[in-house]
Amino acid sequence: MVGDHDADIAKVMAGQQQFASNAGLKTLLGETPPTLREHRQQAYRLLGQEAPRQARKAPGGR
């Protein structure tokens, strides 16, 4: 989940350079990274919340 966001951010950053001459794409690609970074942070938070729950369930096997 987090790795997917990292890959998407890298693709967008590469696209910003590749399509710098296209005004429409340049605008879209310029607005996208902050949203992807926010989603990545949300994924990190979700993983942080899920890990303790799984750890509590694992020892009892329930």
Backbone as XML, in Angstrom:
<?xml version="1.0"?>
<chain id="A" units="angstrom">
  <residue number="1" name="MET">
    <atom name="N" x="0.838" y="-1.189" z="0.000"/>
    <atom name="CA" x="0.000" y="0.000" z="0.000"/>
    <atom name="C" x="0.882" y="1.252" z="0.000"/>
  </residue>
  <residue number="2" name="VAL">
    <atom name="N" x="1.817" y="1.331" z="0.911"/>
    <atom name="CA" x="2.697" y="2.493" z="0.976"/>
    <atom name="C" x="3.649" y="2.494" z="-0.216"/>
  </residue>
  <residue number="3" name="GLY">
    <atom name="N" x="4.170" y="1.335" z="-0.552"/>
    <atom name="CA" x="5.088" y="1.225" z="-1.683"/>
    <atom name="C" x="4.453" y="1.648" z="-2.992"/>
  </residue>
  <residue number="4" name="ASP">
    <atom name="N" x="3.172" y="1.361" z="-3.152"/>
    <atom name="CA" x="2.465" y="1.787" z="-4.362"/>
    <atom name="C" x="2.452" y="3.305" z="-4.470"/>
  </residue>
  <residue number="5" name="HIS">
    <atom name="N" x="2.246" y="3.970" z="-3.358"/>
    <atom name="CA" x="2.240" y="5.436" z="-3.371"/>
    <atom name="C" x="3.633" y="5.976" z="-3.703"/>
  </residue>
  <residue number="6" name="ASP">
    <atom name="N" x="4.658" y="5.346" z="-3.162"/>
    <atom name="CA" x="6.024" y="5.773" z="-3.469"/>
    <atom name="C" x="6.301" y="5.641" z="-4.966"/>
  </residue>
  <residue number="7" name="ALA">
    <atom name="N" x="5.884" y="4.521" z="-5.553"/>
    <atom name="CA" x="6.084" y="4.307" z="-6.990"/>
    <atom name="C" x="5.300" y="5.326" z="-7.810"/>
  </residue>
  <residue number="8" name="ASP">
    <atom name="N" x="4.079" y="5.599" z="-7.403"/>
    <atom name="CA" x="3.259" y="6.575" z="-8.127"/>
    <atom name="C" x="3.861" y="7.977" z="-8.053"/>
  </residue>
  <residue number="9" name="ILE">
    <atom name="N" x="4.368" y="8.344" z="-6.896"/>
    <atom name="CA" x="5.006" y="9.658" z="-6.745"/>
    <atom name="C" x="6.217" y="9.752" z="-7.671"/>
  </residue>
  <residue number="10" name="ALA">
    <atom name="N" x="7.007" y="8.693" z="-7.740"/>
    <atom name="CA" x="8.181" y="8.685" z="-8.619"/>
    <atom name="C" x="7.770" y="8.824" z="-10.081"/>
  </residue>
  <residue number="11" name="LYS">
    <atom name="N" x="6.699" y="8.141" z="-10.477"/>
    <atom name="CA" x="6.217" y="8.237" z="-11.860"/>
    <atom name="C" x="5.740" y="9.649" z="-12.184"/>
  </residue>
  <residue number="12" name="VAL">
    <atom name="N" x="5.042" y="10.254" z="-11.256"/>
    <atom name="CA" x="4.548" y="11.617" z="-11.475"/>
    <atom name="C" x="5.719" y="12.588" z="-11.591"/>
  </residue>
  <residue number="13" name="MET">
    <atom name="N" x="6.711" y="12.421" z="-10.738"/>
    <atom name="CA" x="7.877" y="13.305" z="-10.790"/>
    <atom name="C" x="8.602" y="13.153" z="-12.135"/>
  </residue>
  <residue number="14" name="ALA">
    <atom name="N" x="8.725" y="11.923" z="-12.620"/>
    <atom name="CA" x="9.348" y="11.698" z="-13.928"/>
    <atom name="C" x="8.494" y="12.310" z="-15.034"/>
  </residue>
  <residue number="15" name="GLY">
    <atom name="N" x="7.182" y="12.181" z="-14.909"/>
    <atom name="CA" x="6.271" y="12.754" z="-15.893"/>
    <atom name="C" x="6.345" y="14.266" z="-15.941"/>
  </residue>
  <residue number="16" name="GLN">
    <atom name="N" x="6.589" y="14.887" z="-14.794"/>
    <atom name="CA" x="6.723" y="16.345" z="-14.761"/>
    <atom name="C" x="7.868" y="16.796" z="-15.664"/>
  </residue>
  <residue number="17" name="GLN">
    <atom name="N" x="8.941" y="16.057" z="-15.654"/>
    <atom name="CA" x="10.086" y="16.410" z="-16.501"/>
    <atom name="C" x="9.819" y="16.044" z="-17.957"/>
  </residue>
  <residue number="18" name="GLN">
    <atom name="N" x="9.245" y="14.865" z="-18.163"/>
    <atom name="CA" x="9.021" y="14.375" z="-19.525"/>
    <atom name="C" x="8.005" y="15.228" z="-20.283"/>
  </residue>
  <residue number="19" name="PHE">
    <atom name="N" x="6.972" y="15.702" z="-19.597"/>
    <atom name="CA" x="5.895" y="16.430" z="-20.258"/>
    <atom name="C" x="5.869" y="17.910" z="-19.876"/>
  </residue>
  <residue number="20" name="ALA">
    <atom name="N" x="7.014" y="18.466" z="-19.567"/>
    <atom name="CA" x="7.097" y="19.864" z="-19.134"/>
    <atom name="C" x="6.573" y="20.835" z="-20.189"/>
  </residue>
  <residue number="21" name="SER">
    <atom name="N" x="6.622" y="20.449" z="-21.458"/>
    <atom name="CA" x="6.176" y="21.352" z="-22.523"/>
    <atom name="C" x="4.661" y="21.320" z="-22.728"/>
  </residue>
  <residue number="22" name="ASN">
    <atom name="N" x="3.963" y="20.375" z="-22.101"/>
    <atom name="CA" x="2.508" y="20.270" z="-22.227"/>
    <atom name="C" x="1.874" y="20.965" z="-21.021"/>
  </residue>
  <residue number="23" name="ALA">
    <atom name="N" x="1.278" y="22.124" z="-21.258"/>
    <atom name="CA" x="0.755" y="22.947" z="-20.156"/>
    <atom name="C" x="-0.293" y="22.217" z="-19.320"/>
  </residue>
  <residue number="24" name="GLY">
    <atom name="N" x="-1.201" y="21.501" z="-19.971"/>
    <atom name="CA" x="-2.250" y="20.791" z="-19.240"/>
    <atom name="C" x="-1.697" y="19.699" z="-18.349"/>
  </residue>
  <residue number="25" name="LEU">
    <atom name="N" x="-0.806" y="18.897" z="-18.904"/>
    <atom name="CA" x="-0.192" y="17.831" z="-18.107"/>
    <atom name="C" x="0.702" y="18.403" z="-17.017"/>
  </residue>
  <residue number="26" name="LYS">
    <atom name="N" x="1.396" y="19.469" z="-17.344"/>
    <atom name="CA" x="2.278" y="20.090" z="-16.352"/>
    <atom name="C" x="1.477" y="20.537" z="-15.132"/>
  </residue>
  <residue number="27" name="THR">
    <atom name="N" x="0.310" y="21.127" z="-15.376"/>
    <atom name="CA" x="-0.549" y="21.567" z="-14.272"/>
    <atom name="C" x="-1.046" y="20.375" z="-13.466"/>
  </residue>
  <residue number="28" name="LEU">
    <atom name="N" x="-1.566" y="19.371" z="-14.158"/>
    <atom name="CA" x="-2.089" y="18.182" z="-13.478"/>
    <atom name="C" x="-0.999" y="17.485" z="-12.669"/>
  </residue>
  <residue number="29" name="LEU">
    <atom name="N" x="0.143" y="17.281" z="-13.304"/>
    <atom name="CA" x="1.234" y="16.587" z="-12.622"/>
    <atom name="C" x="1.822" y="17.417" z="-11.487"/>
  </residue>
  <residue number="30" name="GLY">
    <atom name="N" x="1.679" y="18.717" z="-11.562"/>
    <atom name="CA" x="2.139" y="19.570" z="-10.469"/>
    <atom name="C" x="1.224" y="19.525" z="-9.261"/>
  </residue>
  <residue number="31" name="GLU">
    <atom name="N" x="-0.059" y="19.267" z="-9.497"/>
    <atom name="CA" x="-1.038" y="19.219" z="-8.403"/>
    <atom name="C" x="-1.125" y="17.842" z="-7.753"/>
  </residue>
  <residue number="32" name="THR">
    <atom name="N" x="-0.653" y="16.821" z="-8.437"/>
    <atom name="CA" x="-0.834" y="15.444" z="-7.983"/>
    <atom name="C" x="0.073" y="15.023" z="-6.823"/>
  </residue>
  <residue number="33" name="PRO">
    <atom name="N" x="1.366" y="15.349" z="-6.819"/>
    <atom name="CA" x="2.232" y="14.854" z="-5.738"/>
    <atom name="C" x="1.767" y="15.172" z="-4.322"/>
  </residue>
  <residue number="34" name="PRO">
    <atom name="N" x="1.277" y="16.379" z="-4.028"/>
    <atom name="CA" x="0.827" y="16.618" z="-2.648"/>
    <atom name="C" x="-0.301" y="15.671" z="-2.222"/>
  </residue>
  <residue number="35" name="THR">
    <atom name="N" x="-1.206" y="15.378" z="-3.144"/>
    <atom name="CA" x="-2.301" y="14.456" z="-2.833"/>
    <atom name="C" x="-1.759" y="13.060" z="-2.591"/>
  </residue>
  <residue number="36" name="LEU">
    <atom name="N" x="-0.847" y="12.615" z="-3.447"/>
    <atom name="CA" x="-0.254" y="11.287" z="-3.268"/>
    <atom name="C" x="0.526" y="11.197" z="-1.961"/>
  </residue>
  <residue number="37" name="ARG">
    <atom name="N" x="1.231" y="12.255" z="-1.609"/>
    <atom name="CA" x="1.982" y="12.255" z="-0.341"/>
    <atom name="C" x="1.035" y="12.187" z="0.856"/>
  </residue>
  <residue number="38" name="GLU">
    <atom name="N" x="-0.077" y="12.883" z="0.747"/>
    <atom name="CA" x="-1.069" y="12.834" z="1.826"/>
    <atom name="C" x="-1.642" y="11.426" z="1.958"/>
  </residue>
  <residue number="39" name="HIS">
    <atom name="N" x="-1.954" y="10.804" z="0.835"/>
    <atom name="CA" x="-2.480" y="9.438" z="0.864"/>
    <atom name="C" x="-1.438" y="8.466" z="1.418"/>
  </residue>
  <residue number="40" name="ARG">
    <atom name="N" x="-0.166" y="8.690" z="1.075"/>
    <atom name="CA" x="0.899" y="7.838" z="1.601"/>
    <atom name="C" x="0.969" y="7.966" z="3.124"/>
  </residue>
  <residue number="41" name="GLN">
    <atom name="N" x="0.850" y="9.183" z="3.631"/>
    <atom name="CA" x="0.866" y="9.389" z="5.082"/>
    <atom name="C" x="-0.324" y="8.698" z="5.743"/>
  </residue>
  <residue number="42" name="GLN">
    <atom name="N" x="-1.468" y="8.745" z="5.098"/>
    <atom name="CA" x="-2.642" y="8.054" z="5.631"/>
    <atom name="C" x="-2.392" y="6.550" z="5.667"/>
  </residue>
  <residue number="43" name="ALA">
    <atom name="N" x="-1.732" y="6.023" z="4.639"/>
    <atom name="CA" x="-1.412" y="4.597" z="4.605"/>
    <atom name="C" x="-0.464" y="4.235" z="5.746"/>
  </residue>
  <residue number="44" name="TYR">
    <atom name="N" x="0.540" y="5.064" z="5.978"/>
    <atom name="CA" x="1.448" y="4.825" z="7.108"/>
    <atom name="C" x="0.680" y="4.809" z="8.430"/>
  </residue>
  <residue number="45" name="ARG">
    <atom name="N" x="-0.234" y="5.747" z="8.589"/>
    <atom name="CA" x="-1.016" y="5.795" z="9.837"/>
    <atom name="C" x="-1.884" y="4.547" z="9.982"/>
  </residue>
  <residue number="46" name="LEU">
    <atom name="N" x="-2.501" y="4.122" z="8.884"/>
    <atom name="CA" x="-3.332" y="2.917" z="8.942"/>
    <atom name="C" x="-2.499" y="1.700" z="9.304"/>
  </residue>
  <residue number="47" name="LEU">
    <atom name="N" x="-1.342" y="1.582" z="8.717"/>
    <atom name="CA" x="-0.468" y="0.453" z="9.044"/>
    <atom name="C" x="-0.035" y="0.504" z="10.501"/>
  </residue>
  <residue number="48" name="GLY">
    <atom name="N" x="0.215" y="1.682" z="10.999"/>
    <atom name="CA" x="0.594" y="1.831" z="12.400"/>
    <atom name="C" x="-0.521" y="1.431" z="13.334"/>
  </residue>
  <residue number="49" name="GLN">
    <atom name="N" x="-1.755" y="1.660" z="12.925"/>
    <atom name="CA" x="-2.901" y="1.306" z="13.751"/>
    <atom name="C" x="-3.205" y="-0.178" z="13.659"/>
  </residue>
  <residue number="50" name="GLU">
    <atom name="N" x="-2.958" y="-0.785" z="12.495"/>
    <atom name="CA" x="-3.280" y="-2.196" z="12.312"/>
    <atom name="C" x="-2.261" y="-3.118" z="12.973"/>
  </residue>
  <residue number="51" name="ALA">
    <atom name="N" x="-1.004" y="-2.743" z="12.971"/>
    <atom name="CA" x="0.035" y="-3.627" z="13.492"/>
    <atom name="C" x="-0.196" y="-4.012" z="14.950"/>
  </residue>
  <residue number="52" name="PRO">
    <atom name="N" x="-0.509" y="-3.080" z="15.856"/>
    <atom name="CA" x="-0.736" y="-3.482" z="17.245"/>
    <atom name="C" x="-1.934" y="-4.411" z="17.409"/>
  </residue>
  <residue number="53" name="ARG">
    <atom name="N" x="-2.984" y="-4.197" z="16.639"/>
    <atom name="CA" x="-4.153" y="-5.085" z="16.738"/>
    <atom name="C" x="-3.778" y="-6.502" z="16.356"/>
  </residue>
  <residue number="54" name="GLN">
    <atom name="N" x="-3.004" y="-6.651" z="15.275"/>
    <atom name="CA" x="-2.592" y="-7.973" z="14.837"/>
    <atom name="C" x="-1.677" y="-8.610" z="15.870"/>
  </residue>
  <residue number="55" name="ALA">
    <atom name="N" x="-0.807" y="-7.827" z="16.459"/>
    <atom name="CA" x="0.120" y="-8.358" z="17.458"/>
    <atom name="C" x="-0.636" y="-8.864" z="18.678"/>
  </residue>
  <residue number="56" name="ARG">
    <atom name="N" x="-1.690" y="-8.168" z="19.074"/>
    <atom name="CA" x="-2.470" y="-8.609" z="20.235"/>
    <atom name="C" x="-3.207" y="-9.905" z="19.935"/>
  </residue>
  <residue number="57" name="LYS">
    <atom name="N" x="-3.672" y="-10.080" z="18.709"/>
    <atom name="CA" x="-4.434" y="-11.277" z="18.363"/>
    <atom name="C" x="-3.533" y="-12.486" z="18.154"/>
  </residue>
  <residue number="58" name="ALA">
    <atom name="N" x="-2.319" y="-12.270" z="17.664"/>
    <atom name="CA" x="-1.447" y="-13.372" z="17.288"/>
    <atom name="C" x="-1.116" y="-14.320" z="18.443"/>
  </residue>
  <residue number="59" name="PRO">
    <atom name="N" x="-0.711" y="-13.858" z="19.626"/>
    <atom name="CA" x="-0.332" y="-14.800" z="20.684"/>
    <atom name="C" x="-1.468" y="-15.721" z="21.121"/>
  </residue>
  <residue number="60" name="GLY">
    <atom name="N" x="-2.682" y="-15.242" z="21.149"/>
    <atom name="CA" x="-3.806" y="-16.070" z="21.563"/>
    <atom name="C" x="-4.371" y="-16.915" z="20.441"/>
  </residue>
  <residue number="61" name="GLY">
    <atom name="N" x="-3.961" y="-16.633" z="19.216"/>
    <atom name="CA" x="-4.459" y="-17.380" z="18.072"/>
    <atom name="C" x="-5.903" y="-17.084" z="17.743"/>
  </residue>
  <residue number="62" name="ARG">
    <atom name="N" x="-6.435" y="-15.996" z="18.232"/>
    <atom name="CA" x="-7.840" y="-15.656" z="17.991"/>
    <atom name="C" x="-7.985" y="-14.615" z="16.938"/>
  </residue>
</chain>
